[in-house]
Amino acid sequence: MKTQKNILGFAFVVLLFLCNTAMYAQFPMPDHVPIWDANKVVLKLNKISENVYSVAPETAETETTKGIAQATSAGFIVGDKGVLLIETMLCKRLYDQLYKLIRSVTDKPIVYAINTSDHGDHCFGNYLLPKETIVIQNQFCKDNLSKNYDNIKQFMIMLFGKGRGIEESVYRPADITISINETMKVDMGKGNIVEIINVGTAQSPADLFVYLKSAMGNVLWAGNPFIAESPTIPWLFDGYFLEPVNNLNKIYNMIGDKDVVVPGHGRVTNKAGIKYTIDYVEALKTNVEAAVKNGLTLEQTKTSVTMKEFDKGYELFNWLHFNFNVPNAYKDIKENGKK
């Protein structure tokens, strides 16, 4: 709980910082904004198995391995009584595409909608859901959105651009929340059991993992903690590092080699496909631990821990690695060494 409170405080400071337009210049920006353009994304349906579907940008299949950042992935499961939806997207344009894809398969009601993150591209479409839909979030996710919705909107506009429908989003509170180290199970019928898992911070303290266990094959919606396969590296935005490393490994070790994995922003893959994230954070941990042990400053660490073996063409590598991942690893490892 102490860790969550600390992260919460950090997140509040960052978001309030960003909300002040005079301070925008102090936030390190990627080479191009928007990172991906919600006005241009076209979503595509992918049938994983009977009644189980993933949804991703039509470019994900060809561009993920080229290192081009992709829009949010989603998915849904059709059950006996209705649909369980994973993610509601950034804006009305993308939510409407997602809804149309659901209706191309079934006219059953959307009974549940799960947000795997408090980042707007995963939850800003909640206000468009039918009023009967039960919204499920991590407890931290609900708390943060309820207190900071407008600030988070400003953060998303900064990275994804004005005029993308972000401005129109209205806060809709979750109906069910899942606390840290808790799991909720939903029986969708025909042997399809969905586990909604909160292991704590894996990318942010708002993370949820959605794990379908089925005789036809297991499927993990991995959200932002596992953004995509190689050459993509994780987005460690939220100020902490050691807890995410542990929780990423926990989820990775939980799934099987034959399980299907729907990453947060890339094409459908498997356990081997997300190992690149594990390899990166483990190597980052080893390198930064050595730097701290040798008494290097943060700037010296950023100069020495370049990790070029992981710089394989991801367009956001330098922005993430040097501005967020290395500094957060350094801070967390150095502070942990004082305990």
Residue, then its C-alpha position, 0 to 999 in steps of 0.5 A: m500500500k505504501t508503494q501505491k501511495n508513493i506512486l499516486g503522489f508521483a502521478f499527481v505531481v506529473l499530471l498537475f505539472l502537465c496541466n500547466t501549459a507553461m510547463y509543457a516544455q519541461f516534459p520530454m516529448p517524443d520526436h513526433v506528436p501525435i505518437w499515433d493518430a486517432n483520426k486515421v486509425v482503422l481497427k480490424l477484427n481477429k478471431i482467436s477462437e470460437n466466441v473470442y476476438s481481438v481488435a487491433p489497428e489494421t497496420a499492427e500485423t505489418e508495422t509492429t515488428k518494424g518498430i512503428a508505434q501502434a494504437t491500442s489493442a482491444g478484444f471481446i468474448v461472447g458469452d451465454k448472456g452477453v459480451l465481455l469487452i476489454e478496453t473502450m479506446l481513446c475517443k468516439r471514432l475508435y469506440d464506434q469502430l470497436y462497437k461496429l466490430i462487436r455487432s458484426v459478430t453478435d447482437k448480445p448486450i455488452v455486459y462487462a467492460i474492462n479497462t486495463s489502465d487509467h491511460g485514456d486510450h484504454c478507458f476514455g470511451n467508457y462514457l459511450l457504453p450502454k448504461e447497463t454495462i458494468v465497468i470493471q477497473n483496478q481500484f487505483c484506476k478508479d481513484n485516479l480517474s475520479k480525481n484527475y480526469d481532466n489532468i489525464k485528458q490534458f496529458m493524452i492531448m499532449l501526446f496524441g494531439k488536439g482534435r482527436g475526440i479526447e476533449e469530448s470524453v466524460y468521466r464514467p465511474a467504474d461499477i466494480t473495482i479489483s484491489i491489489n493482489e486480488t482476482m475476479k473470475v467471470d464465467m462466460g459459459k461453455g467453459n470460458i472462465v475469465e480471470i481479471i488480475n491485479v498483481g500491482t504495478a507492472q507498468s502503472p499502479a492502475d494495471l489489470f490483466v485479463y486472462l481467459k482460460s478455455a478448453m479451446g486455448n488460453v488468451l491473455w490481454a496484457g495491456n500496457p505492461f507488455i506493449a508489443e513484441s520486439p523491437t518495442i520496449p516497455w513504457l516505465f512512466d510512473g516513477y518506479f522500476l523494481e515492482p514492475v520487474n517483479n510483476l512482469n515476471k509474475i505474469y510471464n511465468m503464469i502463462g503457458d507457451k501455447d497461450v495467445v497474448v494480445p499486447g497493449h499496442g501490437r499484433v497478436t503474439n505468444k509468450a515467446g513474443i513478449k519475452y523481449t520485454i522481460d529480457y529488456v527489464e532484466a538487463l536494465k536492472t543488471n546494468v543500473e545496479a552495476a552503475v549504482k554500485n560503482g557510484l555513478t551519477l544518473e547522468q553518468t548512468k544514462t551515458s553508460v547504460t545505452m543498451k544498444e543491443f535492445d535498440k533494434g528499430y523501435e521509433l520511441f526507444n531513445w525517448l523512453h529508455f533515456n528519459f524514463n526507463v533509466p532514470n526510474a530504474y536508477k532512482d528505485i535501485k539507489e533508494n532500495g540500496k539505502k534500506 
